[in-house]
Amino acid sequence: MKKVVIVGAGFAGLHIFYKLRHLIGKKIDITVIDVRSHSLLKPSLPEVAFEGAPISHSLIELRHTIESKGAAFIEDSVINIDAKNNSLTLKNSDKVEYDYIFLTLGAVKNYDAIKGFREFGYSVCDDTQAQRLYNRIKTFQGGKIVTGAAKSTWGTRVDAPPLKAPCEGPIGEVMFMFDHYLGRDKGFKRSKDYTIDVFTPGEVFFEDVGDKPRNAIAQFMQKQDMTLHNNKLLIEIGKDFIAFEDGTKMECDLAIIIPPYTAPKVLLDSKLGDEKGFIPTDTQMRHLDFANVFAAGDITALAQPKLGHVAIIQGGIAAATLLKELGENIEIPAHNLEVFCIMNMGGNEAALIASDVLYGGSKDIVSYSPISKMMKWGFDNYLYYNKGHMPPDLALEATDKLVDIL
Ligand SMILES: Cc1cc2nc3c(=O)[nH]c(=O)nc-3n(C[C@H](O)[C@H](O)[C@H](O)COP(=O)(O)OP(=O)(O)OC[C@H]3O[C@@H](n4cnc5c(N)ncnc54)[C@H](O)[C@@H]3O)c2cc1C
């Protein structure tokens, strides 16, 4: 029996687990390790912050989910990985040995890289921040709102699009959902009671998609009196301002940001990452230097942008690569990435974006309708009630067809 360890039970880790589980007890033992007791469904966090959705609906309990399928679960932090000796160390000092390891630790949201964030800044990127923002919004009496992503930097070992922001979809949700809440629920008037300024570190906002989605978003922003500022590298948030590297400042009563994404310390310490700590893999998600180490999701250098959809594609590839190595009759999917997300815009409104322009393709779709909102609702609920299990391939293929029709 081969020992398989999965470190990190987020989108990628759970997807890999479900793809491998039919071999548990036959060819493999699986141990899943996560520092959290519950996996966090981050796409639902804007609903927590702006609609008061219960955080429990974004959390998947891990121990029972994993152990009921015949695998082991360890709730602890991995602090070192000795890839030369196939062994890792937990914070409690225990060592775990493996034949194969999947590294699916996600990226660190580095709030502390932004001066003043802890005192004056807000975010939607994790459960603590989303709930903190919800409490702030409840008492917001109007003023100047500024939102945007800080610049992230990536290594150079693999060939991936060097995006300046990890993913700007959540910023789209922040600006549209907040506008909806203030206008429709609180009866505030745009320009008079509040303004929304949006900044991006990129040359353009939504640099990971093509012109169609980008123009549609620009039109919505114009209609809703939002102002966009390009090429802005966030450095500081103060009590009533937000400051950028070019020396400019904006007045700001409420700053909601995506912080820079960085690699977990364990990967830097274990020398498994590229110069920025993100894991370099080939397109079958195998580590470039260690044949029994696989990775998928936000932590890989190839994942640009950092998106759940990309984590799922890569998780499927990584699992298939190991299954094939274990003698299973399976085809390894091609590493064909695309941007696919449904941006909640508040109320019944949502925009579905599907684009592979970033990777040289010609798909560039945006669909704005209540159907998009229903799809998001259906997908988020499916994941929650099925403990992070993706819908069956048949349903995903039907979704692709629906997207083409839209
Ligand atoms: C607000 C927000 C909204 C988003 N909306 C969308 C969306 O609508 N659609 C979409 O496709 N994507 C969306 N994303 C992106 C998506 O959530 C991520 O791309 C996805 O979660 C990445 O999955 P992952 O498995 O790589 O990492 P994660 O989901 O971050 O999981 C990593 C896991 O590893 C664990 N871990 C980390 N370090 C250690 C350690 N040292 N030891 C043990 N365990 C560890 C963590 O606890 C975590 O459970 C959104 C992101 C945010 C922040």
The ligand as a Gaussian input file, in Angstrom:
#p B3LYP/6-31G(d) Opt

LIG

0 1
 C      -13.143000      36.527000      -1.489000
 C      -12.776000      35.500000      -2.506000
 C      -13.718000      35.108000      -3.451000
 C      -13.373000      34.164000      -4.421000
 N      -14.315000      33.803000      -5.351000
 C      -14.004000      32.877000      -6.285000
 C      -14.967000      32.465000      -7.246000
 O      -16.100000      32.960000      -7.282000
 N      -14.608000      31.504000      -8.140000
 C      -13.367000      30.936000      -8.139000
 O      -13.099000      30.066000      -8.973000
 N      -12.420000      31.320000      -7.228000
 C      -12.706000      32.253000      -6.305000
 N      -11.769000      32.632000      -5.389000
 C      -10.438000      32.000000      -5.405000
 C      -10.469000      30.639000      -4.727000
 O      -11.083000      30.730000      -3.471000
 C       -9.062000      30.099000      -4.581000
 O       -8.425000      30.140000      -5.828000
 C       -9.088000      28.671000      -4.071000
 O       -9.572000      28.640000      -2.750000
 C       -7.696000      28.035000      -4.132000
 O       -7.788000      26.715000      -3.694000
 P       -6.537000      25.995000      -3.055000
 O       -6.974000      24.607000      -2.736000
 O       -5.342000      26.183000      -3.901000
 O       -6.203000      26.797000      -1.711000
 P       -7.133000      27.074000      -0.459000
 O       -8.561000      26.947000      -0.788000
 O       -6.637000      28.364000       0.106000
 O       -6.789000      25.882000       0.564000
 C       -5.531000      25.745000       1.158000
 C       -5.669000      24.923000       2.438000
 O       -4.352000      24.640000       2.936000
 C       -4.340000      24.777000       4.350000
 N       -2.972000      25.087000       4.784000
 C       -2.218000      26.175000       4.454000
 N       -1.005000      26.096000       5.011000
 C       -0.966000      24.934000       5.705000
 C        0.033000      24.291000       6.488000
 N        1.245000      24.824000       6.660000
 N       -0.265000      23.115000       7.082000
 C       -1.501000      22.549000       6.908000
 N       -2.481000      23.115000       6.165000
 C       -2.213000      24.289000       5.568000
 C       -5.335000      25.927000       4.608000
 O       -5.830000      25.871000       5.924000
 C       -6.412000      25.659000       3.547000
 O       -7.457000      24.845000       4.040000
 C      -12.082000      33.599000      -4.420000
 C      -11.129000      33.990000      -3.475000
 C      -11.462000      34.933000      -2.520000
 C      -10.433000      35.346000      -1.498000

